[in-house]
């Protein structure tokens, strides 16, 4: 890959700052500030872990305020990442022109130094632990007995060298939907493992 577009919404960031879903339409800069580290973790994963230039696309909602958008833009710029307002939902293709130009500018002016997170030769548990600790920020990983049994069987069947994908809830970097923002010191528990072979 040459670059990555990370799509963010002010609403999701406020949710990560502790705002109830029913109150997401109200301006709340304090909650937005608390939730922004979640987005910044994703930016750091792309730029620092994977070595790729990133563009943050703020997917605009009608209830977003100018102050909220400005705050997201400022925090992204502090990390040296290009950030742009995407108005595709409200304006169709015309609302994506600025985003498209920003992506083109990023491709032309920022170098991709792509690297993988782990080598294929690592065991499945080592790969899982790399994703959990280096991407999500977990302090530890535990496994249900059924998961360990399934992982052992997958490796015996010759699937040791495949990449892993961790499925968890969409609300948190952890496996606990109540741990919002950018949690630290948490454990991720693996309950099951299976192969998706197409």
N, C-alpha and C positions, 0 to 999 in steps of 0.2 A: 504493500500500500504506500501511496505517496502522501496522504493526509487523511485526517479523520474529522468528520463533522459531528459535534456533540450537541444534541438538541435538548434544550432546557426550557422549562416554563417557570415563570414567577410563582404561579400557583403551587407547583410541586416543591419549590424551594421554601415557600412559606409553610407548607405542610410539614416539611422537614424541620422547620423552626418551631413546630408545636401548635400551629393553627388548625383548628377543627375544620373538616371539609365544608361545613355549613358557613364558615366565616372567610373562606378563601377569596371572596370577591372584594373584601375590604382592604384598603391599603394598610400594610403593617411592615414598616421598615425594620423594626426590631426583630421580628420573627424571620424576616428575609435574611437579615445579617446572621442569625443563628443557623439558618438552613443552608446558607451558601457554602459552607465547608463540604457538604455532600457533593455539589457540583465541582468544587475545586479538587476533590479527591479523584474524580473521573478525569479531569484535565491533567492532573499530575500522572495518573496511570498512563494516559496516552503519550504525553510529552516526555516523561522521565523514564517510565518502565519500558515502553515500547519504542521510544525515540522518534516519534512521529509528530509533525506539526499538526496543530488542531485549530479548528474554527468552532467557536461556540455560537450556535444559532438560537437566539431567544425566540421561541415560538409564541408570538404575541396573542394574548387574549383581550377581548374588549374591556375587561375590568382592570387590566394592568395600568398602573399610573406611571407618569413620566419619571417620578422619583424612584420608583421600584426598578424600572428598566435601567436608569442611570446607575443605580447601585450595583446591579449585576454586571453592567459594562465595566465599571471601575474596578471591581474585584478581578474580573478576567484579565483586564489590561495590566494589573499589578503582576500577574503571572506571565506576562508577555505573550498572551494568546490573542489571536484575532477574535473579535466578537461582533456580531451583527444582529439586528432585529429582523426576524423573518415574519412577513405579513401575508404569507401565502393563503392562510385560512380566510382572511378578510378581503384580500385583493386578487386572489388567484395568481397566475404566473407573474403578473406585474409586481406583486408583493414579494417575489423571490429574486428579483434582479440584483438587488444589493447583496444578497447572500451568495448568488452565483458569482458575482464579480469578486467578492471577498475570497471565495474558494479558489478562483483562478489566480488571484494575487498571491495567495498562500502557496499554491503549487509552483508558481514562478519564482517566488522569493524566499521560500523556506525549504531547507533540505531535509529529506527523509533519511533517518539513520535507523531504519527498522531493525529491531532485534526481537527474538522470541523470548517468552517468559521462561520456558524450560525446554530441555532437549527431549526428543522422543524416547530415549533410552531409560529415562527415569521410570520408576514404578508408578502405578496409578495413584497410590497414596501420596507419593512425593509430589506428583503433579497437582493433586487436590490441595495439598498443603501449601504449595507455591501460590495457587490462585487465592486461597483463603487468606493467607497472611500478607502477600505482596500486593494483591489487587484490592481485596476488601478491607484489609487492615486487622484481621483477626489475630489474637494473641496465641490461640491454640485451636486444634481440631480434634474432635472425638468421633468415634464411629460406633453405631449400633452393631451388635453382633451380626445381624442379617446383612448389613452393608459390607462388613469385613469378609463374610462368606461369599457374597456376590462378587466383590473385587477379586478375591482369590480365584474364583471360578473363571472370571473374565481373563485373568492373566494366564490361567491354565489353558484356555481355549485359543490363546495366541493374540489377545487384544492388548497386551502390555504397551505397545508402542503407539497407540492411538491418542489423540488429544482428549482432554476432559472438558466438560461443560458442567458447571454447577448451577442447578436450578434452585432458586430460593424465592422468597417474597420480593415484590417490587418496591416495597416501601422503605427498605433499609439496606445498608451495606452489609448488615449482619443477617442471620437467619431469624431474627426477632423483629417483627414489624413495629414494635414499640421503641426500638433503639434508633432514633432519628438523627439527622445531621451527619456527623462524622464520628461514630462511636469508636472507642478504643478499649483494649483489654478484654474483648469479648471472645467467647468460644463459638465455633461453628460445629454443629453436630451433623454428621452424615448419616442419613437413615437408610439409604438404598443406593444401588449402583446398577446400571443396565446399559446395554449397547444400543445405540441408534444407528442402524446400518442401512437406512434408506428405504 
